[in-house]
Amino acid sequence: MPKLSERLKYIRAHHNLSQAELADKSGTTQQAIQQAEKGKARQPRYLHSLAQVLDLPIDWVVFGHEVKENDKNPKETNGFNDQSSDVLDQFFSMPKEDQKLIYELMKSRQKK
């Protein structure tokens, strides 16, 4: 599974975009893309918008999960809509400690 930095570089090369163009499409700065491509940003908050504007599978962009070829529309298959994307954007914009607390709360609330 490629690292986030490698996936971002791949996305740019595949779409023939500069860092500035990719930043513009994803609603962030060229410096943020540069830091992510250097491996200095582990979970940038713009990944969900990037996946949406480039019509990429969110699981692949965020986590590096493989996408099955028979998934016609990965965003719908994974249940992501505008509200889901907003929730994830908010989650990834939180400090790591808060993310951990929220994640633990979600796990504890799962129906078994």
C-alpha positions as CSV (number, residue, x, y, z in Angstrom):
1,M,0.0,0.0,0.0
2,P,1.6,3.3,-1.0
3,K,2.1,6.1,1.5
4,L,-0.1,9.2,1.4
5,S,2.8,11.2,0.0
6,E,3.2,8.7,-2.9
7,R,-0.6,8.7,-3.6
8,L,-0.6,12.5,-3.8
9,K,2.3,12.5,-6.2
10,Y,0.6,9.9,-8.3
11,I,-2.6,11.9,-8.3
12,R,-0.8,14.9,-9.6
13,A,1.1,13.0,-12.2
14,H,-2.0,11.2,-13.4
15,H,-3.9,14.4,-13.8
16,N,-0.9,16.3,-15.1
17,L,-1.3,19.0,-12.4
18,S,1.2,21.2,-10.7
19,Q,1.2,21.4,-6.9
20,A,-0.5,24.8,-7.2
21,E,-3.2,23.4,-9.5
22,L,-3.9,20.5,-7.2
23,A,-4.0,22.8,-4.2
24,D,-6.5,25.0,-6.0
25,K,-8.7,22.1,-6.9
26,S,-8.7,20.7,-3.3
27,G,-9.1,24.1,-1.6
28,T,-5.7,24.3,0.1
29,T,-2.3,25.9,-0.6
30,Q,0.6,24.8,-2.7
31,Q,2.7,24.7,0.5
32,A,0.2,22.2,2.1
33,I,0.5,19.9,-1.0
34,Q,4.3,20.2,-0.9
35,Q,4.4,19.3,2.8
36,A,2.1,16.3,2.2
37,E,4.2,15.1,-0.7
38,K,7.3,15.3,1.5
39,G,5.5,13.1,4.1
40,K,5.2,15.8,6.7
41,A,1.4,15.9,6.7
42,R,-0.2,12.5,7.6
43,Q,-3.9,13.3,7.3
44,P,-4.4,16.7,5.6
45,R,-8.0,17.9,5.9
46,Y,-8.4,18.6,2.2
47,L,-8.2,15.0,1.1
48,H,-12.0,14.5,1.0
49,S,-12.5,17.6,-1.2
50,L,-9.7,16.4,-3.4
51,A,-11.3,13.0,-3.8
52,Q,-14.6,14.7,-4.7
53,V,-13.3,17.1,-7.3
54,L,-11.1,14.6,-9.0
55,D,-13.8,11.8,-8.7
56,L,-11.4,9.5,-6.9
57,P,-12.3,6.8,-4.4
58,I,-12.2,8.3,-0.9
59,D,-10.9,5.1,0.6
60,W,-7.9,5.1,-1.7
61,V,-7.1,8.8,-1.2
62,V,-7.4,8.8,2.6
63,F,-6.3,5.3,3.6
64,G,-4.7,3.7,0.5
65,H,-7.3,0.9,0.3
66,E,-7.5,-1.0,-2.9
67,V,-10.5,-0.3,-5.1
68,K,-12.3,-3.1,-6.8
69,E,-12.7,-2.7,-10.5
70,N,-16.4,-3.6,-10.3
71,D,-17.1,-0.6,-8.1
72,K,-18.8,1.7,-10.6
73,N,-19.1,4.7,-8.3
74,P,-16.8,4.3,-5.2
75,K,-18.2,7.4,-3.5
76,E,-21.7,6.0,-3.6
77,T,-20.6,2.4,-2.8
78,N,-18.8,3.6,0.3
79,G,-21.9,5.7,1.4
80,F,-20.1,9.1,1.2
81,N,-22.4,12.1,0.5
82,D,-21.9,15.8,1.3
83,Q,-22.7,15.3,5.0
84,S,-20.3,12.4,5.3
85,S,-17.6,14.3,3.7
86,D,-18.2,17.3,6.0
87,V,-18.0,15.0,9.0
88,L,-14.7,13.6,7.8
89,D,-13.3,17.0,7.0
90,Q,-14.2,18.2,10.5
91,F,-12.7,15.0,12.0
92,F,-9.4,15.4,10.2
93,S,-9.2,19.1,11.1
94,M,-9.2,18.2,14.8
95,P,-6.0,17.7,16.8
96,K,-4.8,14.1,17.0
97,E,-5.8,13.8,20.6
98,D,-9.4,14.8,19.8
99,Q,-9.5,12.4,16.8
100,K,-8.5,9.6,19.1
101,L,-11.2,10.4,21.6
102,I,-13.9,10.7,18.9
103,Y,-12.8,7.4,17.4
104,E,-12.9,5.6,20.7
105,L,-16.3,7.1,21.4
106,M,-17.6,5.9,18.0
107,K,-16.2,2.4,18.6
108,S,-17.9,2.2,22.0
109,R,-21.2,3.3,20.5
110,Q,-21.2,0.6,17.7
111,K,-24.0,-1.8,17.9
112,K,-22.8,-5.3,18.3
